[in-house]
Amino acid sequence: MTTSAQPLSIPPRSIRLERRRILVDGVPRILMAGEVHYFRLHREDWADRLDKLVAAGCNAVASYMPWIVHQTASGAVDLAGATSEYRDLIGFLDLAAERDLLVIARPGPFVMAELKNEGVPFRIYRDHPDAVPLGWDGKPATTATLDYLEPGYLAEAERWYAAIMPVLAERLVSKGGPVAAVQLDNEVGMLSWVTNTPELTDRTLADLAARAEQTWGREGSIDRYGADPRDTERWASWWRAGGTDGGTEIQQLALHHDLGAHHRDRYARYLLRLRDVALQHGVDGVPFMINLHGTYAGRGRHFPIGISQLSKSYAGVPQTTSGSDHYMGELTVEKVPDLYVMNAFMAAVHDADQPITSLEFEAGTGDYGEDLSSLTTPETAELKTRLCVAQGNRLINYYLFAGGHNPPLDKPVGDGNDRIAFTGERHGFAAPVDPEGRLSQTYSGTASAVRAVHGAEHLLADMDEEYDDVVLGYVPDHYLTEYHHPDSAVRRDQVGELERYRGMGPRDILARALLLGGYSFGAVDLSGTPTSAGADLDPAGPVVALATPPVLSRAIQERLAAHVRAGGRLLLHGRIPVIDDDGTPCTVLADELGVKVDETIQGTPHLFPSVRATAWAGDQPEVRVGMMEHLVAPDAKPLAVDVATGAPVAVALAGGRVVVMACDYPAHLDFWRLLWERIGVRRRIIAEGNTPGLVTTSTADATGQRLVHLINVAPVPQTFTLIVDGVSLDLHLGAREGLILPVGVRLDDAVLRWSTAELDGPGDGSTLLLRRPAGPGRALIDTTRNVFVDGDAAVSRTAEGWLVSWPAGQAGDRLTVRLS
């Protein structure tokens, strides 16, 4: 194996995570990357793909570095291309450096990417059969996953790191190389989740027994789970059966919950071990990344499972952060709250230095099977990009940016194609650059997204999102649902209720009513993890909005009860919590609020529960709901009642500081705006005249410079009046378009009060660069200097300042404004 580096002419650089920013040589930056798989391209094609990446505006390239590719049939590791051009990692890194591209290194051991064995060599499975997990009822896992902590596998993974990490260490940015960040493994826990296969090997069960005795004692463990942790054989069979062979319902729920919690610890031990090994081999001074899985069936509702599983491996860990991994297709009114909440929940568990990032940001046509079963519109990647950077995303890696082909395996295995992957000869059919290097219809949209980010990066990279007076509660244990024994009906029902009511609320109404209603909001980790930024609940702070299943841990119920007692505001949406995580009754929060449930009514094909808002909301129609709970709350003010009986189903408590919405009232935006205003939440940004589908938020820096982010996910144009920070602008936004508008941005001896066009770069103190939209536009500059413009734009002096205006023209043209 060759690791020696060629001399590089790039000056050493520093990259750090600080204040939720990525600092390159101390300057906040937003890294725009694209995934290019060198191992799926001929060496002669690398330059072309990297040049197309640069032409799209990207300043970084990411790539998996697969173990299965670099380990030869003899067992040796080739990273210099001595045995195959597909293995020349060193040559690829040096070529990226020549183009001044930063590299996001993704060396596994697992990489997925449609590779066989998820990128792990065949011999690992052959040589270490004990590493193949046993799941429910002692059955082996149905996917090519492994027990991460099995000593044989872990030793092999460490040997792989011992081979590849020195190559990366020689090419760190601090040494004049391109490597700017290193991802540790990939989508850890995902394969177990999607197959409902916990790791129930003898080793894991012995760990669980030790943990149980330490936490509950021997007798307490028998009482909690129904099995004796010292009876090794019975303990193992009991857990593998999920407690269904004689355990009570409560014991089954406790077993399932604690199994998920134990897996969290195991994943953290594994990933932190990989981090230590990387450090031992010289990878130091650049951030480490953890890739979070979790989108499912084109939605993001399950994404927080990955946060719940893996946050212990990075939350509060220095110079380590998480990255999202999302595949959702089109961004629509249905899905835009998914992506927004995903980002908010990621940020909720980060410490004060950890930014959110995206390590697999879906790009391309969506035709992943090359069978025309799906095609996404070219602008969807741009809409997602605009939303994510508005929420403080500092790294976006478009996946997959360039396709390629799957070379043959060194040693045929007789599986039908004998290639490194199961997708056939070609791979990455949906990418903006196809396997043959041709540009797809999504390339220009990707380039447009990158241009929009870079146009405002000099401001945006040092800004934070501004929020309205509300935060969404994140409960990690509500997403501890990846495992349920097939025969445990009580656990299956619990998981169903959690999936229905958690996170974004029943039918996703809570998040949709906020975001599409014109509100921007953060999130808070209600588990109170000490490392989480903003973990403490401030009674004088924002409204805590929580989607509530019947299950909510005693600790969180007590925390919310204390918040209300201290004068804090709270909105609950869903079911009244009455059960602890382990299945035992718990009504701490309900008792504090003085509310009980008299009856829970679920809609059926022959029963149509309907509610009507009371007089406080004006003349509202009755609406059908899928669920409601009749509430008994003597000191409450009814906000909505069951049409059939008059029983309250939504109430205001604690002098109006608490609202309990025990029904899935539809996302009627006028109603929800009235409800938010009633509890004291008012919009900072008003878009008068818009139709549903417009998302509005803003970012600002420490000096008050502001960018207003407008994203129209609707299939129709929007014409509206924007009111923000004392400015009123008449705007037109096309269907599925976005804008980043500057407000109060400083130049030398001047202030750009506002503009209806985006910034198109930093310019300098005397030059303002604007990216023209298709229609006419205006900008107001307050300065004592003279203002000049080029082309067909005009300048006039007004009482407020210099008004620059321009007629409709070619969208994307640059307008230069000069101060003299």
ChimeraX attribute file (.defattr): number of C-alpha atoms within 10 A of each C-alpha:
attribute: neighborCount
match mode: 1-to-1
recipient: residues
	/A:1	12
	/A:2	13
	/A:3	17
	/A:4	12
	/A:5	13
	/A:6	11
	/A:7	9
	/A:8	15
	/A:9	10
	/A:10	15
	/A:11	10
	/A:12	14
	/A:13	16
	/A:14	17
	/A:15	23
	/A:16	24
	/A:17	22
	/A:18	17
	/A:19	15
	/A:20	24
	/A:21	25
	/A:22	27
	/A:23	19
	/A:24	17
	/A:25	13
	/A:26	13
	/A:27	14
	/A:28	24
	/A:29	21
	/A:30	24
	/A:31	25
	/A:32	26
	/A:33	31
	/A:34	31
	/A:35	26
	/A:36	25
	/A:37	26
	/A:38	26
	/A:39	26
	/A:40	25
	/A:41	22
	/A:42	14
	/A:43	17
	/A:44	9
	/A:45	14
	/A:46	19
	/A:47	15
	/A:48	11
	/A:49	23
	/A:50	23
	/A:51	14
	/A:52	20
	/A:53	26
	/A:54	19
	/A:55	11
	/A:56	21
	/A:57	19
	/A:58	25
	/A:59	20
	/A:60	27
	/A:61	28
	/A:62	30
	/A:63	23
	/A:64	24
	/A:65	23
	/A:66	25
	/A:67	23
	/A:68	25
	/A:69	25
	/A:70	25
	/A:71	18
	/A:72	18
	/A:73	15
	/A:74	8
	/A:75	10
	/A:76	11
	/A:77	20
	/A:78	24
	/A:79	25
	/A:80	21
	/A:81	18
	/A:82	12
	/A:83	13
	/A:84	17
	/A:85	18
	/A:86	23
	/A:87	25
	/A:88	19
	/A:89	22
	/A:90	21
	/A:91	19
	/A:92	21
	/A:93	23
	/A:94	19
	/A:95	16
	/A:96	22
	/A:97	22
	/A:98	15
	/A:99	15
	/A:100	15
	/A:101	24
	/A:102	24
	/A:103	27
	/A:104	27
	/A:105	22
	/A:106	23
	/A:107	23
	/A:108	24
	/A:109	25
	/A:110	27
	/A:111	25
	/A:112	20
	/A:113	17
	/A:114	16
	/A:115	19
	/A:116	19
	/A:117	21
	/A:118	23
	/A:119	24
	/A:120	24
	/A:121	22
	/A:122	14
	/A:123	11
	/A:124	18
	/A:125	17
	/A:126	11
	/A:127	11
	/A:128	15
	/A:129	12
	/A:130	18
	/A:131	22
	/A:132	23
	/A:133	26
	/A:134	22
	/A:135	23
	/A:136	21
	/A:137	16
	/A:138	17
	/A:139	12
	/A:140	15
	/A:141	22
	/A:142	15
	/A:143	15
	/A:144	18
	/A:145	22
	/A:146	26
	/A:147	26
	/A:148	21
	/A:149	18
	/A:150	17
	/A:151	13
	/A:152	16
	/A:153	21
	/A:154	19
	/A:155	12
	/A:156	14
	/A:157	22
	/A:158	17
	/A:159	13
	/A:160	18
	/A:161	22
	/A:162	16
	/A:163	19
	/A:164	23
	/A:165	23
	/A:166	19
	/A:167	23
	/A:168	27
	/A:169	22
	/A:170	20
	/A:171	25
	/A:172	27
	/A:173	25
	/A:174	21
	/A:175	16
	/A:176	18
	/A:177	29
	/A:178	31
	/A:179	28
	/A:180	27
	/A:181	26
	/A:182	26
	/A:183	23
	/A:184	26
	/A:185	22
	/A:186	24
	/A:187	20
	/A:188	24
	/A:189	27
	/A:190	18
	/A:191	20
	/A:192	22
	/A:193	19
	/A:194	13
	/A:195	14
	/A:196	19
	/A:197	24
	/A:198	26
	/A:199	28
	/A:200	25
	/A:201	21
	/A:202	16
	/A:203	14
	/A:204	22
	/A:205	20
	/A:206	17
	/A:207	13
	/A:208	21
	/A:209	22
	/A:210	15
	/A:211	16
	/A:212	20
	/A:213	17
	/A:214	11
	/A:215	11
	/A:216	13
	/A:217	14
	/A:218	18
	/A:219	13
	/A:220	14
	/A:221	20
	/A:222	18
	/A:223	14
	/A:224	21
	/A:225	25
	/A:226	22
	/A:227	24
	/A:228	22
	/A:229	24
	/A:230	14
	/A:231	10
	/A:232	15
	/A:233	11
	/A:234	13
	/A:235	22
	/A:236	24
	/A:237	18
	/A:238	21
	/A:239	26
	/A:240	23
	/A:241	21
	/A:242	27
	/A:243	26
	/A:244	19
	/A:245	15
	/A:246	13
	/A:247	19
	/A:248	15
	/A:249	18
	/A:250	20
	/A:251	24
	/A:252	28
	/A:253	27
	/A:254	20
	/A:255	23
	/A:256	27
	/A:257	20
	/A:258	18
	/A:259	22
	/A:260	21
	/A:261	15
	/A:262	17
	/A:263	19
	/A:264	19
	/A:265	15
	/A:266	23
	/A:267	21
	/A:268	19
	/A:269	16
	/A:270	19
	/A:271	22
	/A:272	17
	/A:273	17
	/A:274	20
	/A:275	22
	/A:276	12
	/A:277	18
	/A:278	23
	/A:279	15
	/A:280	14
	/A:281	17
	/A:282	16
	/A:283	24
	/A:284	17
	/A:285	17
	/A:286	20
	/A:287	20
	/A:288	24
	/A:289	25
	/A:290	26
	/A:291	23
	/A:292	29
	/A:293	28
	/A:294	24
	/A:295	22
	/A:296	14
	/A:297	11
	/A:298	12
	/A:299	20
	/A:300	22
	/A:301	24
	/A:302	20
	/A:303	25
	/A:304	26
	/A:305	23
	/A:306	26
	/A:307	28
	/A:308	24
	/A:309	30
	/A:310	26
	/A:311	23
	/A:312	20
	/A:313	24
	/A:314	23
	/A:315	24
	/A:316	21
	/A:317	17
	/A:318	15
	/A:319	19
	/A:320	25
	/A:321	28
	/A:322	27
	/A:323	26
	/A:324	28
	/A:325	22
	/A:326	23
	/A:327	20
	/A:328	21
	/A:329	21
	/A:330	22
	/A:331	24
	/A:332	18
	/A:333	19
	/A:334	14
	/A:335	19
	/A:336	26
	/A:337	26
	/A:338	25
	/A:339	22
	/A:340	22
	/A:341	25
	/A:342	26
	/A:343	25
	/A:344	23
	/A:345	26
	/A:346	28
	/A:347	28
	/A:348	27
	/A:349	32
	/A:350	27
	/A:351	24
	/A:352	17
	/A:353	20
	/A:354	28
	/A:355	23
	/A:356	28
	/A:357	29
	/A:358	27
	/A:359	28
	/A:360	23
	/A:361	26
	/A:362	24
	/A:363	29
	/A:364	33
	/A:365	24
	/A:366	21
	/A:367	16
	/A:368	17
	/A:369	13
	/A:370	14
	/A:371	9
	/A:372	10
	/A:373	9
	/A:374	13
	/A:375	15
	/A:376	18
	/A:377	16
	/A:378	20
	/A:379	22
	/A:380	25
	/A:381	26
	/A:382	27
	/A:383	25
	/A:384	24
	/A:385	24
	/A:386	23
	/A:387	22
	/A:388	22
	/A:389	24
	/A:390	27
	/A:391	25
	/A:392	24
	/A:393	26
	/A:394	26
	/A:395	24
	/A:396	26
	/A:397	27
	/A:398	27
	/A:399	27
	/A:400	26
	/A:401	28
	/A:402	33
	/A:403	27
	/A:404	24
	/A:405	22
	/A:406	24
	/A:407	19
	/A:408	14
	/A:409	16
	/A:410	16
	/A:411	11
	/A:412	12
	/A:413	11
	/A:414	8
	/A:415	8
	/A:416	9
	/A:417	16
	/A:418	18
	/A:419	22
	/A:420	27
	/A:421	23
	/A:422	17
	/A:423	20
	/A:424	15
	/A:425	16
	/A:426	17
	/A:427	25
	/A:428	28
	/A:429	25
	/A:430	27
	/A:431	30
	/A:432	31
	/A:433	25
	/A:434	22
	/A:435	20
	/A:436	15
	/A:437	17
	/A:438	15
	/A:439	15
	/A:440	17
	/A:441	17
	/A:442	23
	/A:443	26
	/A:444	16
	/A:445	22
	/A:446	27
	/A:447	20
	/A:448	18
	/A:449	24
	/A:450	22
	/A:451	22
	/A:452	22
	/A:453	25
	/A:454	24
	/A:455	21
	/A:456	19
	/A:457	22
	/A:458	18
	/A:459	22
	/A:460	26
	/A:461	26
	/A:462	22
	/A:463	26
	/A:464	21
	/A:465	21
	/A:466	19
	/A:467	17
	/A:468	19
	/A:469	20
	/A:470	25
	/A:471	22
	/A:472	27
	/A:473	26
	/A:474	27
	/A:475	24
	/A:476	20
	/A:477	19
	/A:478	23
	/A:479	23
	/A:480	25
	/A:481	23
	/A:482	21
	/A:483	23
	/A:484	27
	/A:485	23
	/A:486	14
	/A:487	13
	/A:488	18
	/A:489	14
	/A:490	18
	/A:491	25
	/A:492	17
	/A:493	12
	/A:494	19
	/A:495	19
	/A:496	13
	/A:497	18
	/A:498	24
	/A:499	20
	/A:500	19
	/A:501	25
	/A:502	26
	/A:503	30
	/A:504	28
	/A:505	24
	/A:506	26
	/A:507	18
	/A:508	22
	/A:509	23
	/A:510	26
	/A:511	26
	/A:512	26
	/A:513	22
	/A:514	23
	/A:515	23
	/A:516	21
	/A:517	25
	/A:518	23
	/A:519	25
	/A:520	24
	/A:521	21
	/A:522	23
	/A:523	24
	/A:524	26
	/A:525	25
	/A:526	24
	/A:527	19
	/A:528	18
	/A:529	18
	/A:530	14
	/A:531	15
	/A:532	21
	/A:533	20
	/A:534	18
	/A:535	19
	/A:536	16
	/A:537	19
	/A:538	15
	/A:539	17
	/A:540	11
	/A:541	13
	/A:542	21
	/A:543	25
	/A:544	25
	/A:545	25
	/A:546	27
	/A:547	27
	/A:548	29
	/A:549	26
	/A:550	20
	/A:551	27
	/A:552	25
	/A:553	25
	/A:554	21
	/A:555	15
	/A:556	17
	/A:557	22
	/A:558	15
	/A:559	19
	/A:560	21
	/A:561	19
	/A:562	16
	/A:563	19
	/A:564	19
	/A:565	14
	/A:566	12
	/A:567	15
	/A:568	21
	/A:569	26
	/A:570	26
	/A:571	22
	/A:572	22
	/A:573	26
	/A:574	27
	/A:575	26
	/A:576	25
	/A:577	23
	/A:578	23
	/A:579	18
	/A:580	21
	/A:581	23
	/A:582	21
	/A:583	21
	/A:584	16
	/A:585	15
	/A:586	19
	/A:587	21
	/A:588	23
	/A:589	22
	/A:590	17
	/A:591	12
	/A:592	15
	/A:593	20
	/A:594	15
	/A:595	20
	/A:596	18
	/A:597	18
	/A:598	11
	/A:599	12
	/A:600	15
	/A:601	15
	/A:602	14
	/A:603	14
	/A:604	10
	/A:605	5
	/A:606	6
	/A:607	10
	/A:608	15
	/A:609	19
	/A:610	19
	/A:611	26
	/A:612	23
	/A:613	23
	/A:614	16
	/A:615	11
	/A:616	14
	/A:617	16
	/A:618	10
	/A:619	10
	/A:620	13
	/A:621	9
	/A:622	14
	/A:623	16
	/A:624	18
	/A:625	18
	/A:626	18
	/A:627	21
	/A:628	27
	/A:629	25
	/A:630	21
	/A:631	24
	/A:632	17
	/A:633	19
	/A:634	11
	/A:635	14
	/A:636	22
	/A:637	18
	/A:638	23
	/A:639	20
	/A:640	25
	/A:641	24
	/A:642	23
	/A:643	16
	/A:644	10
	/A:645	9
	/A:646	13
	/A:647	18
	/A:648	26
	/A:649	27
	/A:650	29
	/A:651	22
	/A:652	21
	/A:653	21
	/A:654	18
	/A:655	11
	/A:656	15
	/A:657	17
	/A:658	23
	/A:659	27
	/A:660	25
	/A:661	25
	/A:662	24
	/A:663	28
	/A:664	24
	/A:665	28
	/A:666	19
	/A:667	18
	/A:668	13
	/A:669	17
	/A:670	12
	/A:671	18
	/A:672	19
	/A:673	18
	/A:674	16
	/A:675	17
	/A:676	21
	/A:677	12
	/A:678	16
	/A:679	20
	/A:680	15
	/A:681	17
	/A:682	17
	/A:683	19
	/A:684	18
	/A:685	19
	/A:686	18
	/A:687	24
	/A:688	12
	/A:689	11
	/A:690	18
	/A:691	15
	/A:692	16
	/A:693	24
	/A:694	24
	/A:695	24
	/A:696	26
	/A:697	25
	/A:698	24
	/A:699	25
	/A:700	20
	/A:701	16
	/A:702	9
	/A:703	10
	/A:704	13
	/A:705	19
	/A:706	26
	/A:707	27
	/A:708	22
	/A:709	21
	/A:710	23
	/A:711	24
	/A:712	26
	/A:713	27
	/A:714	19
	/A:715	13
	/A:716	15
	/A:717	18
	/A:718	22
	/A:719	16
	/A:720	17
	/A:721	16
	/A:722	19
	/A:723	15
	/A:724	16
	/A:725	10
	/A:726	6
	/A:727	11
	/A:728	13
	/A:729	15
	/A:730	13
	/A:731	17
	/A:732	18
	/A:733	21
	/A:734	19
	/A:735	16
	/A:736	22
	/A:737	21
	/A:738	26
	/A:739	21
	/A:740	26
	/A:741	18
	/A:742	26
	/A:743	24
	/A:744	22
	/A:745	18
	/A:746	17
	/A:747	19
	/A:748	12
	/A:749	12
	/A:750	18
	/A:751	17
	/A:752	20
	/A:753	20
	/A:754	24
	/A:755	23
	/A:756	25
	/A:757	23
	/A:758	24
	/A:759	29
	/A:760	23
	/A:761	20
	/A:762	17
	/A:763	17
	/A:764	11
	/A:765	13
	/A:766	15
	/A:767	18
	/A:768	19
	/A:769	19
	/A:770	23
	/A:771	20
	/A:772	24
	/A:773	22
	/A:774	17
	/A:775	17
	/A:776	16
	/A:777	20
	/A:778	18
	/A:779	20
	/A:780	23
	/A:781	26
	/A:782	22
	/A:783	17
	/A:784	12
	/A:785	15
	/A:786	11
	/A:787	21
	/A:788	17
	/A:789	18
	/A:790	11
	/A:791	9
	/A:792	11
	/A:793	17
	/A:794	15
	/A:795	18
	/A:796	12
	/A:797	14
	/A:798	11
	/A:799	7
	/A:800	11
	/A:801	18
	/A:802	22
	/A:803	19
	/A:804	20
	/A:805	18
	/A:806	18
	/A:807	15
	/A:808	12
	/A:809	14
	/A:810	11
	/A:811	11
	/A:812	16
	/A:813	13
	/A:814	18
	/A:815	20
	/A:816	17
	/A:817	19
	/A:818	18
	/A:819	19
	/A:820	9
